[in-house]
Amino acid sequence: MGVYRRPTKPEHPRRWVAMEPASTPTRINEADDPRISEYRNVRDRDLRGAGSRPGLFIGEAPLIVQAMLEFPGMTRSVFVSDSQVDRMMAMIKSSASPGTPLLVAGPDVMNEIAGFDLHRGVLALGNRPDPATRTLDRIMPPLDRPASILLCDGINNIDNIGLLFRNAAAFGIDAVILSPDCHDPLYRKSLRVSIGHALRIPFHRSENWLETLETLREHHRIELIGTAVTEDAVHLDSIEEPERVGLVMGSEFEGLGAVSIDACSHLARIPMTAGTDSLNVGVAAAVCLHKFSRADRV
């Protein structure tokens, strides 16, 4: 299976309003300052989905901001409380995005802007990757080399989608493919659970799941293996690892959909002790990815 490759730097539209670079932090004294309009009411706007900030997303906590800064053109600004200024200035200056504007506010103003008590005191506004850079042909490994990909069918739990990206990074997965009804991996909480790996792992969101699975099988020569707890599922260890494999994970309650089941060459189950019938999807994915990934790991 494929050795994990750092994705190429994604293309991002540059639409931000000019601000001072990080070497001169910009002070925000009022919650209605137009320079932080995209940060306002973070929680409520997140609940309305990606459409509440077209083309944008919010990152929360230093680890996530660090990941965002790895990609020039992604981070429009970083917004922090007074206690985080020195740390974030140093992070920005040493990153691949040293000109990123740094906005600073007191904790009361910051909490009023965010709409909740922001314990970590760090937010960042990012440009979403251009979908044109995330087509199957752009993110899939070439046909002359092994490949390991993770497919998510109907994973709409915010924690699970983040955990699956974290697992994908740990086991050297080349790409993640999302069904149309999967949760947004760049949702603030999902991104935090992924500890930033949803930005690093190439991913593609399908618009037609059946068509996507057929393309993976026929054009990219991916053998699809699904996970299930049904009677016709075979022991995980009995399946020989394909050279180019796609592991298909379904939601914890619904499992794999009929389209995914029909597209899989095998359905695999993880052997467990009597009286237990399932694992959290993130745990199950980790067990299976350990088997199907041949990435270099220490």
SULQUI-V915576 format. One record per residue. N is the residue number from 1. RES is the residue in one letter. SS is DSSP state (A for helix, B for strand, O for the rest). D_CENTER is the distance of its C-alpha to the mean C-alpha in whole Angstrom. Layout:
N/RES/SS/D_CENTER  N/RES/SS/D_CENTER
This chain:
1/M/O/21  2/G/O/19  3/V/O/19  4/Y/O/15  5/R/O/16  6/R/O/14  7/P/O/13  8/T/O/15  9/K/O/15  10/P/O/14  11/E/O/16  12/H/O/16  13/P/O/19  14/R/O/21  15/R/O/23  16/W/O/23  17/V/O/26  18/A/O/28  19/M/O/28  20/E/O/30  21/P/O/28  22/A/O/26  23/S/O/30  24/T/O/31  25/P/O/29  26/T/B/30  27/R/B/31  28/I/O/30  29/N/O/33  30/E/O/33  31/A/O/30  32/D/O/31  33/D/O/30  34/P/A/29  35/R/A/27  36/I/A/25  37/S/A/25  38/E/A/21  39/Y/A/20  40/R/O/23  41/N/O/22  42/V/A/19  43/R/A/19  44/D/A/21  45/R/A/19  46/D/A/15  47/L/A/17  48/R/O/18  49/G/O/15  50/A/A/14  51/G/A/17  52/S/A/19  53/R/A/17  54/P/O/17  55/G/O/15  56/L/B/14  57/F/B/12  58/I/B/13  59/G/B/11  60/E/B/14  61/A/O/15  62/P/A/16  63/L/A/14  64/I/A/11  65/V/A/14  66/Q/A/15  67/A/A/11  68/M/A/12  69/L/A/15  70/E/O/15  71/F/O/14  72/P/O/18  73/G/O/18  74/M/O/14  75/T/B/16  76/R/B/19  77/S/B/20  78/V/B/19  79/F/B/21  80/V/B/23  81/S/B/26  82/D/A/29  83/S/A/28  84/Q/A/25  85/V/A/27  86/D/A/28  87/R/A/25  88/M/A/23  89/M/A/25  90/A/A/25  91/M/A/22  92/I/A/22  93/K/A/25  94/S/O/24  95/S/O/20  96/A/O/20  97/S/O/20  98/P/O/23  99/G/O/25  100/T/O/22  101/P/B/24  102/L/B/24  103/L/B/25  104/V/B/27  105/A/B/28  106/G/O/30  107/P/A/28  108/D/A/30  109/V/A/29  110/M/A/26  111/N/A/26  112/E/A/28  113/I/A/25  114/A/A/22  115/G/O/24  116/F/O/24  117/D/O/24  118/L/O/22  119/H/O/23  120/R/O/20  121/G/O/22  122/V/B/19  123/L/B/17  124/A/B/16  125/L/B/16  126/G/B/13  127/N/B/14  128/R/O/11  129/P/O/11  130/D/O/14  131/P/A/14  132/A/A/17  133/T/A/15  134/R/O/13  135/T/O/16  136/L/A/16  137/D/A/19  138/R/A/17  139/I/A/14  140/M/O/16  141/P/O/19  142/P/O/22  143/L/O/25  144/D/O/27  145/R/O/24  146/P/O/23  147/A/B/19  148/S/B/17  149/I/B/14  150/L/B/12  151/L/B/13  152/C/B/12  153/D/B/15  154/G/O/15  155/I/O/12  156/N/O/13  157/N/O/13  158/I/A/11  159/D/A/11  160/N/A/11  161/I/A/7  162/G/A/6  163/L/A/9  164/L/A/8  165/F/A/5  166/R/A/8  167/N/A/11  168/A/A/10  169/A/A/10  170/A/A/13  171/F/O/15  172/G/O/14  173/I/O/13  174/D/O/13  175/A/B/11  176/V/B/9  177/I/B/11  178/L/B/10  179/S/O/14  180/P/O/15  181/D/O/15  182/C/O/11  183/H/O/10  184/D/O/8  185/P/O/4  186/L/O/6  187/Y/O/8  188/R/A/10  189/K/A/10  190/S/A/7  191/L/A/6  192/R/A/9  193/V/A/9  194/S/O/6  195/I/O/9  196/G/O/7  197/H/A/6  198/A/A/2  199/L/A/6  200/R/A/8  201/I/O/7  202/P/O/9  203/F/B/8  204/H/B/10  205/R/B/11  206/S/O/15  207/E/O/18  208/N/O/20  209/W/A/19  210/L/A/22  211/E/A/22  212/T/A/19  213/L/A/20  214/E/A/24  215/T/A/22  216/L/A/20  217/R/A/24  218/E/A/26  219/H/O/25  220/H/O/22  221/R/O/24  222/I/O/22  223/E/B/23  224/L/B/21  225/I/B/22  226/G/B/21  227/T/B/21  228/A/O/24  229/V/O/26  230/T/O/29  231/E/O/32  232/D/O/32  233/A/O/29  234/V/B/30  235/H/B/29  236/L/A/26  237/D/A/28  238/S/A/31  239/I/O/28  240/E/O/29  241/E/O/25  242/P/O/25  243/E/O/25  244/R/B/22  245/V/B/20  246/G/B/17  247/L/B/17  248/V/B/16  249/M/B/15  250/G/B/17  251/S/B/17  252/E/O/19  253/F/O/22  254/E/O/22  255/G/B/21  256/L/O/21  257/G/O/22  258/A/A/25  259/V/A/24  260/S/A/21  261/I/A/24  262/D/A/27  263/A/A/24  264/C/O/24  265/S/O/27  266/H/B/27  267/L/B/25  268/A/B/25  269/R/B/25  270/I/O/25  271/P/O/29  272/M/O/29  273/T/O/32  274/A/O/34  275/G/O/33  276/T/O/30  277/D/O/28  278/S/O/24  279/L/O/21  280/N/O/18  281/V/A/16  282/G/A/14  283/V/A/17  284/A/A/18  285/A/A/15  286/A/A/16  287/V/A/20  288/C/A/19  289/L/A/17  290/H/A/19  291/K/A/22  292/F/A/20  293/S/O/19  294/R/O/21  295/A/O/19  296/D/O/21  297/R/O/21  298/V/O/23
